[in-house]
Amino acid sequence: MNEFTSRITPKQKLAGGFAENIEREGALVYDIRIHDQGMDLFFIIKVNPLRHDAFLRIIKNNPGFDLKDYGEILHLGEGVPSEEIKQEMREKYSMYQD
């Protein structure tokens, strides 16, 4: 997997904001999509429940922030999450339920 920065700047476009979220065992997991310099990137982040309100505010206002300040990045990459990643997230966090 390629490594990408976890910093989101005001110049980057949040592509659809956070696509998925689930609360389970006090954890909040989000699929964040951004478009930056011609690339579509995804970050799956497990947000610290104590930082959740601040995370929602920062996502809404998007003044520039580092995802690592709000939780643990579980997966990141170019394009969209693979079926393997989605299956893992379905099993662990009940995400991507169609």
URPESUL-V392566 format. One record per residue. N is the residue number from 1. RES is the residue in one letter. SS is DSSP state (a for helix, b for strand, c for the rest). PHI is phi as a letter, one per 30 degrees, with the letter a starting at -180 (none if undefined). PSI is psi in degrees with one decimal (NA if undefined). Layout:
n=N res=RES ss=SS phi=PHI psi=PSI
n=N res=RES ss=SS phi=PHI psi=PSI
//
This chain:
n=1 res=M ss=c phi=none psi=136.7
n=2 res=N ss=c phi=d psi=151.5
n=3 res=E ss=c phi=c psi=132.7
n=4 res=F ss=c phi=b psi=153.7
n=5 res=T ss=c phi=d psi=149.8
n=6 res=S ss=c phi=c psi=3.0
n=7 res=R ss=b phi=d psi=127.9
n=8 res=I ss=b phi=c psi=127.0
n=9 res=T ss=c phi=c psi=161.8
n=10 res=P ss=c phi=e psi=-24.4
n=11 res=K ss=c phi=d psi=-21.4
n=12 res=Q ss=c phi=d psi=144.5
n=13 res=K ss=b phi=c psi=123.7
n=14 res=L ss=b phi=d psi=113.9
n=15 res=A ss=b phi=d psi=92.9
n=16 res=G ss=b phi=i psi=10.8
n=17 res=G ss=b phi=i psi=-136.4
n=18 res=F ss=b phi=c psi=121.5
n=19 res=A ss=b phi=d psi=-38.5
n=20 res=E ss=b phi=b psi=145.6
n=21 res=N ss=b phi=a psi=152.6
n=22 res=I ss=b phi=a psi=140.5
n=23 res=E ss=b phi=c psi=123.2
n=24 res=R ss=b phi=a psi=126.1
n=25 res=E ss=c phi=h psi=37.9
n=26 res=G ss=c phi=i psi=1.8
n=27 res=A ss=b phi=c psi=142.7
n=28 res=L ss=b phi=c psi=127.6
n=29 res=V ss=b phi=b psi=128.3
n=30 res=Y ss=b phi=b psi=145.7
n=31 res=D ss=b phi=c psi=107.3
n=32 res=I ss=b phi=c psi=130.3
n=33 res=R ss=b phi=c psi=134.3
n=34 res=I ss=b phi=b psi=157.9
n=35 res=H ss=b phi=c psi=123.1
n=36 res=D ss=b phi=b psi=123.8
n=37 res=Q ss=c phi=h psi=47.5
n=38 res=G ss=c phi=i psi=2.5
n=39 res=M ss=b phi=c psi=139.6
n=40 res=D ss=b phi=c psi=128.8
n=41 res=L ss=b phi=b psi=152.5
n=42 res=F ss=b phi=b psi=149.6
n=43 res=F ss=b phi=b psi=126.8
n=44 res=I ss=b phi=c psi=117.3
n=45 res=I ss=b phi=b psi=136.7
n=46 res=K ss=b phi=c psi=106.6
n=47 res=V ss=b phi=d psi=135.8
n=48 res=N ss=c phi=d psi=125.1
n=49 res=P ss=a phi=e psi=-31.5
n=50 res=L ss=a phi=d psi=-17.6
n=51 res=R ss=a phi=c psi=0.8
n=52 res=H ss=a phi=e psi=-49.3
n=53 res=D ss=a phi=e psi=-44.0
n=54 res=A ss=a phi=d psi=-39.1
n=55 res=F ss=a phi=d psi=-46.6
n=56 res=L ss=a phi=d psi=-39.2
n=57 res=R ss=a phi=d psi=-44.3
n=58 res=I ss=a phi=d psi=-38.1
n=59 res=I ss=a phi=d psi=-43.0
n=60 res=K ss=a phi=d psi=-43.2
n=61 res=N ss=a phi=d psi=-27.1
n=62 res=N ss=c phi=h psi=55.5
n=63 res=P ss=c phi=d psi=-1.3
n=64 res=G ss=c phi=j psi=127.5
n=65 res=F ss=b phi=a psi=166.4
n=66 res=D ss=b phi=c psi=121.0
n=67 res=L ss=a phi=e psi=-34.4
n=68 res=K ss=a phi=d psi=-19.2
n=69 res=D ss=a phi=d psi=-13.9
n=70 res=Y ss=c phi=c psi=-9.5
n=71 res=G ss=b phi=l psi=-160.8
n=72 res=E ss=b phi=c psi=128.7
n=73 res=I ss=b phi=d psi=115.0
n=74 res=L ss=b phi=d psi=-39.9
n=75 res=H ss=b phi=b psi=151.3
n=76 res=L ss=b phi=a psi=153.7
n=77 res=G ss=b phi=l psi=-177.2
n=78 res=E ss=b phi=d psi=147.6
n=79 res=G ss=c phi=i psi=-126.1
n=80 res=V ss=c phi=b psi=160.1
n=81 res=P ss=c phi=e psi=140.7
n=82 res=S ss=c phi=d psi=166.5
n=83 res=E ss=a phi=d psi=-33.6
n=84 res=E ss=a phi=d psi=-44.7
n=85 res=I ss=a phi=d psi=-45.0
n=86 res=K ss=a phi=e psi=-41.4
n=87 res=Q ss=a phi=d psi=-43.3
n=88 res=E ss=a phi=e psi=-43.8
n=89 res=M ss=a phi=d psi=-33.2
n=90 res=R ss=a phi=d psi=-47.0
n=91 res=E ss=a phi=d psi=-41.5
n=92 res=K ss=a phi=d psi=-37.1
n=93 res=Y ss=a phi=b psi=7.4
n=94 res=S ss=c phi=h psi=31.3
n=95 res=M ss=c phi=d psi=167.1
n=96 res=Y ss=c phi=h psi=35.3
n=97 res=Q ss=c phi=d psi=114.3
n=98 res=D ss=c phi=d psi=NA
//
